[in-house]
Amino acid sequence: MANSPQSQKRARQTARRTAVNKSRTSRIRTFLRKVEEALLTGNADAARDALRAAQPELMRGVTKGIVHKNTAARKISRLSARVKALSAA
């Protein structure tokens, strides 16, 4: 356990940051899940709207250090390809 005042402070800060990061991660997953659900139902308009809402959330996660830049780009690319394929069909 933390003994010095500085290590106690660092433990408090870490706990606070962990809670914030966990909520951000959960929020990103929720937005991605909405896109997945819209794709599964086959509703192209809902999928497109959900993807438009999910993109800024993912990129915000990149700036906050929650998600790696390439991971976010890959997810957006794959989801947009699926939405485009659904719209074309």
Buried (B, 14 or more C-beta within 10 A) or exposed (E): EEEEEEEEEEEEEEEEEEEEBEEBBEBBEEBBEBBBEBBEEEBBEBBBBBBEEBBEBBBBBBEEEBBEEEEBBEBBEEBBEBBBEBEEE
